[in-house]
Amino acid sequence: MKERSNPLNLPNLITGFRFILAGFLALLLTFEQTQSMALFAWLMFSIAACSDWVDGYFARRYDSVTTLGKLIDPLADKILVTTALIMLIPLGRIPAWVALVILAREILITGLRGVASAEGVVVAASGLGKIKSIAQYIGLGTLIFPLGVLPVPYLHEIGLVIVYIALALTVWSGADYFYKLRRVFL
């Protein structure tokens, strides 16, 4: 895929929008989580999570991949997930240690990608990493969604199970990145 020089293209604008939505999500999750407030927070999170797919689609479809996009897209994803993880801790919906493990993996892999890049090794997102991201989005979205809106018993418990699955995928994909890039350290 050829890189374009114009960084202010549609995919990058959509990615930038994800940063803004993450900020609004943090704000919304600081308020008392009434059904309407939680529903609005869930909607904000869902739009932001879906924008991850939308910006990638437009970048590929219209051959609009840029160096800036390669940098900010994964950062926007990490900011969104980090925001949700941290804001759900005081709401009692996610254990702090789960957030810590997920965030530590993200920081380590970002550092690994930086080292690999300095060595001239391009690190594309793996299929496992994409599945991990989807599981994180679904689990966190389920934890944000308000209880009582849908007749689903144990909704937040289901969300937590999905986050635990995402946690396992997070650790697994992190180990996979390190294994595949072990030559960078030799």
BELQUI-V727900 format. One record per pair of residues at least 4 apart in sequence whose C-alpha atoms are under 8 Angstrom apart, sorted by the first residue. I is the first residue (numbers start at 1). J is the second residue. D is the distance in Angstrom with one decimal. If there is no record, write none. Layout:
i & j & d
I & J & D
I & J & D
This chain:
i & j & d
1 & 60 & 7.7
1 & 63 & 6.6
1 & 65 & 7.3
2 & 63 & 6.7
2 & 64 & 7.8
2 & 65 & 6.9
3 & 63 & 7.5
3 & 64 & 6.6
3 & 65 & 5.0
3 & 66 & 5.0
3 & 67 & 7.1
4 & 63 & 7.7
4 & 64 & 5.8
4 & 65 & 6.0
4 & 66 & 5.3
5 & 66 & 6.5
6 & 66 & 7.4
7 & 12 & 6.8
7 & 66 & 6.2
7 & 67 & 7.8
7 & 68 & 6.1
7 & 69 & 7.3
8 & 12 & 6.2
8 & 13 & 6.5
9 & 13 & 6.2
9 & 64 & 7.1
10 & 14 & 6.2
10 & 55 & 7.5
10 & 58 & 7.3
10 & 59 & 7.9
11 & 15 & 6.2
11 & 54 & 7.7
11 & 55 & 4.3
11 & 56 & 6.8
11 & 58 & 5.8
11 & 59 & 5.6
11 & 64 & 7.3
11 & 69 & 7.5
12 & 16 & 6.1
12 & 55 & 7.0
12 & 68 & 7.6
12 & 69 & 5.6
12 & 72 & 7.8
12 & 73 & 7.7
13 & 17 & 6.2
14 & 18 & 6.5
14 & 51 & 6.6
14 & 54 & 7.8
14 & 55 & 5.8
15 & 19 & 6.9
15 & 51 & 7.1
15 & 52 & 7.1
15 & 55 & 6.4
15 & 69 & 7.8
15 & 72 & 7.1
15 & 73 & 5.9
15 & 76 & 6.6
16 & 20 & 6.8
16 & 72 & 7.8
16 & 76 & 7.5
17 & 21 & 6.2
17 & 48 & 7.8
18 & 22 & 6.2
18 & 48 & 5.2
18 & 49 & 7.9
18 & 51 & 6.9
18 & 52 & 7.8
18 & 76 & 6.1
18 & 77 & 7.8
18 & 80 & 7.4
19 & 23 & 6.6
19 & 76 & 5.6
19 & 79 & 7.0
19 & 80 & 7.2
20 & 24 & 6.5
21 & 25 & 6.0
21 & 44 & 6.4
21 & 45 & 7.3
21 & 48 & 6.1
22 & 26 & 6.3
22 & 45 & 7.3
22 & 48 & 7.3
22 & 79 & 6.8
22 & 80 & 5.1
22 & 83 & 6.4
23 & 27 & 6.4
23 & 83 & 7.8
24 & 28 & 6.1
24 & 44 & 7.6
25 & 29 & 6.1
25 & 41 & 5.8
25 & 44 & 6.2
25 & 45 & 6.5
25 & 83 & 7.4
25 & 84 & 7.5
26 & 30 & 6.5
26 & 83 & 6.1
26 & 84 & 7.3
26 & 87 & 6.5
27 & 31 & 7.2
28 & 37 & 7.0
28 & 38 & 7.8
28 & 40 & 7.8
28 & 41 & 5.7
29 & 33 & 7.0
29 & 38 & 7.5
29 & 41 & 6.7
29 & 87 & 6.3
29 & 88 & 7.8
30 & 87 & 7.4
31 & 37 & 7.6
32 & 37 & 7.5
33 & 37 & 5.5
33 & 38 & 5.2
33 & 146 & 7.8
34 & 38 & 6.0
34 & 146 & 7.7
35 & 39 & 5.9
35 & 146 & 5.4
35 & 147 & 7.3
35 & 148 & 7.8
35 & 149 & 7.4
36 & 40 & 6.1
36 & 146 & 8.0
37 & 41 & 6.2
38 & 42 & 6.0
38 & 144 & 6.4
38 & 145 & 6.1
38 & 146 & 5.2
39 & 43 & 6.1
39 & 144 & 7.8
39 & 145 & 5.9
39 & 146 & 5.9
40 & 44 & 6.2
41 & 45 & 6.2
41 & 144 & 7.0
41 & 145 & 7.8
42 & 46 & 6.0
42 & 141 & 6.2
42 & 144 & 5.5
42 & 145 & 5.4
42 & 146 & 8.0
43 & 47 & 6.1
44 & 48 & 6.2
45 & 49 & 6.0
45 & 80 & 7.8
45 & 141 & 6.8
46 & 50 & 6.0
46 & 141 & 6.8
47 & 51 & 6.1
48 & 52 & 6.9
48 & 80 & 7.5
49 & 53 & 7.6
49 & 77 & 7.8
49 & 80 & 7.8
49 & 137 & 6.5
50 & 54 & 6.4
51 & 55 & 5.9
52 & 56 & 6.5
52 & 73 & 7.6
52 & 77 & 7.1
53 & 57 & 6.1
54 & 58 & 6.3
55 & 59 & 6.1
56 & 60 & 6.2
57 & 61 & 5.8
58 & 62 & 5.7
58 & 63 & 7.7
58 & 64 & 7.2
59 & 63 & 5.6
59 & 64 & 4.4
59 & 65 & 5.2
60 & 64 & 6.5
60 & 65 & 6.9
65 & 69 & 6.5
65 & 70 & 7.4
66 & 70 & 6.3
67 & 71 & 6.5
68 & 72 & 6.1
69 & 73 & 5.6
70 & 74 & 7.2
71 & 75 & 6.8
72 & 76 & 5.9
73 & 77 & 6.4
74 & 78 & 6.2
75 & 79 & 6.1
76 & 80 & 6.2
77 & 81 & 6.3
78 & 82 & 5.8
78 & 106 & 7.3
79 & 83 & 5.9
80 & 84 & 6.3
81 & 85 & 6.1
81 & 136 & 7.5
81 & 137 & 7.5
81 & 140 & 8.0
82 & 86 & 6.0
82 & 99 & 7.9
82 & 103 & 6.9
83 & 87 & 6.0
84 & 88 & 6.0
84 & 140 & 6.7
85 & 89 & 6.7
85 & 94 & 7.4
85 & 99 & 5.6
85 & 140 & 7.4
86 & 90 & 7.8
86 & 96 & 7.9
86 & 99 & 6.9
87 & 91 & 7.1
88 & 92 & 6.5
88 & 93 & 5.5
88 & 94 & 5.9
88 & 143 & 7.8
88 & 144 & 7.7
89 & 93 & 6.0
89 & 94 & 5.2
89 & 95 & 6.2
89 & 96 & 5.9
93 & 143 & 6.5
93 & 156 & 7.2
93 & 160 & 7.5
94 & 98 & 7.1
94 & 99 & 7.5
94 & 160 & 6.9
95 & 99 & 6.9
96 & 100 & 6.2
97 & 101 & 6.2
98 & 102 & 6.3
98 & 164 & 7.8
98 & 167 & 7.1
99 & 103 & 6.0
100 & 104 & 5.9
101 & 105 & 6.2
101 & 167 & 7.7
102 & 106 & 6.4
102 & 167 & 6.4
102 & 170 & 6.5
102 & 171 & 7.6
103 & 107 & 6.2
104 & 108 & 6.1
105 & 109 & 6.0
105 & 170 & 7.1
105 & 171 & 6.9
105 & 174 & 6.3
106 & 110 & 6.0
107 & 111 & 6.2
108 & 112 & 6.1
109 & 113 & 6.0
109 & 174 & 6.6
109 & 177 & 7.3
109 & 178 & 8.0
110 & 114 & 6.3
111 & 115 & 6.3
112 & 116 & 6.1
112 & 178 & 7.7
113 & 117 & 5.9
113 & 122 & 7.9
113 & 123 & 6.2
114 & 118 & 6.2
115 & 119 & 6.4
115 & 184 & 7.5
116 & 120 & 6.4
116 & 121 & 5.0
116 & 122 & 6.8
116 & 123 & 7.2
116 & 181 & 7.5
116 & 184 & 6.1
117 & 121 & 5.0
117 & 122 & 5.8
117 & 123 & 7.5
119 & 184 & 7.2
125 & 129 & 6.2
125 & 130 & 6.9
126 & 130 & 6.4
127 & 131 & 6.3
128 & 132 & 6.1
128 & 169 & 7.4
128 & 173 & 5.8
129 & 133 & 6.2
129 & 169 & 7.8
129 & 170 & 7.4
129 & 173 & 5.7
130 & 134 & 6.3
131 & 135 & 6.2
131 & 169 & 7.8
132 & 136 & 6.1
132 & 166 & 5.5
132 & 169 & 5.3
132 & 170 & 5.8
132 & 173 & 7.6
133 & 137 & 6.1
133 & 166 & 7.6
134 & 138 & 6.1
135 & 139 & 6.0
135 & 162 & 6.6
135 & 163 & 6.9
135 & 165 & 7.2
135 & 166 & 5.1
136 & 140 & 5.9
136 & 162 & 7.6
136 & 163 & 6.0
136 & 166 & 5.3
136 & 167 & 8.0
137 & 141 & 5.8
138 & 142 & 6.1
138 & 159 & 7.6
138 & 162 & 7.3
139 & 143 & 6.3
139 & 158 & 8.0
139 & 159 & 4.6
139 & 160 & 6.4
139 & 161 & 7.6
139 & 162 & 4.8
139 & 163 & 4.8
139 & 166 & 7.6
140 & 144 & 6.2
140 & 159 & 6.7
140 & 160 & 8.0
140 & 163 & 6.8
141 & 145 & 6.1
141 & 159 & 7.7
142 & 155 & 7.0
142 & 156 & 6.4
142 & 158 & 7.6
142 & 159 & 4.8
143 & 155 & 7.6
143 & 156 & 5.1
143 & 159 & 5.2
143 & 160 & 6.9
147 & 155 & 6.9
147 & 156 & 7.7
148 & 152 & 7.8
154 & 158 & 6.1
155 & 159 & 6.3
156 & 160 & 6.1
157 & 161 & 6.3
158 & 162 & 6.3
159 & 163 & 6.2
160 & 164 & 6.2
161 & 165 & 6.3
162 & 166 & 6.1
163 & 167 & 6.0
164 & 168 & 6.3
165 & 169 & 6.3
166 & 170 & 5.9
167 & 171 & 6.3
168 & 172 & 6.1
169 & 173 & 5.8
170 & 174 & 6.0
171 & 175 & 6.2
172 & 176 & 6.1
173 & 177 & 6.2
174 & 178 & 6.4
175 & 179 & 6.1
176 & 180 & 6.1
177 & 181 & 6.1
178 & 182 & 5.7
181 & 185 & 7.7
182 & 186 & 6.9
